[in-house]
Amino acid sequence: MDFGLFILLNTQVVEAQKLALAQEVTPLIFSSQNVDGFNNDDVYRNFQRLLKSM
């Protein structure tokens, strides 16, 4: 993937998150399990019907 495209896509994702938070909507974002304090259970629960295996 072109690095410029990655920067553009990442910027769009971050701005979408900011807009959601400004409207008091918590976006469901999968976070690395290697970072302390993150829990993806809500994300798994929300998208369970779309996941083939867990």
C-alpha positions as CSV (number, residue, x, y, z in Angstrom):
1,M,0.0,0.0,0.0
2,D,1.3,3.4,-0.9
3,F,2.3,5.3,2.3
4,G,0.4,8.4,1.2
5,L,-2.8,6.4,0.8
6,F,-2.2,5.0,4.3
7,I,-1.8,8.5,5.8
8,L,-5.0,9.6,4.0
9,L,-7.0,6.6,5.2
10,N,-5.7,6.9,8.8
11,T,-6.7,10.6,8.8
12,Q,-10.2,9.8,7.6
13,V,-10.6,7.1,10.4
14,V,-9.4,9.5,13.1
15,E,-11.6,12.3,11.9
16,A,-14.6,9.9,11.8
17,Q,-13.8,8.9,15.4
18,K,-13.7,12.6,16.5
19,L,-17.1,13.3,14.8
20,A,-18.7,10.3,16.5
21,L,-17.3,11.3,19.9
22,A,-18.5,14.9,19.4
23,Q,-22.0,13.5,18.9
24,E,-21.6,11.4,22.1
25,V,-21.4,8.2,20.1
26,T,-18.7,5.7,21.2
27,P,-17.2,4.2,18.0
28,L,-16.5,0.4,18.2
29,I,-12.8,0.2,17.5
30,F,-10.8,-3.0,17.8
31,S,-7.7,-2.5,19.9
32,S,-4.6,-4.6,20.3
33,Q,-4.8,-7.0,23.2
34,N,-1.1,-6.3,23.8
35,V,-2.0,-3.0,25.3
36,D,-3.1,-2.9,29.0
37,G,-6.5,-1.5,29.7
38,F,-8.2,-2.3,26.4
39,N,-11.2,-4.7,26.3
40,N,-12.7,-5.8,23.0
41,D,-15.6,-7.7,24.4
42,D,-18.1,-5.0,23.2
43,V,-16.7,-5.0,19.8
44,Y,-16.9,-8.8,19.6
45,R,-20.4,-8.8,20.9
46,N,-21.5,-6.2,18.3
47,F,-20.0,-7.9,15.3
48,Q,-20.4,-11.5,16.4
49,R,-22.9,-12.4,13.7
50,L,-20.3,-11.2,11.1
51,L,-17.4,-13.1,12.5
52,K,-16.8,-16.7,11.2
53,S,-14.9,-17.8,14.3
54,M,-13.9,-16.4,17.7
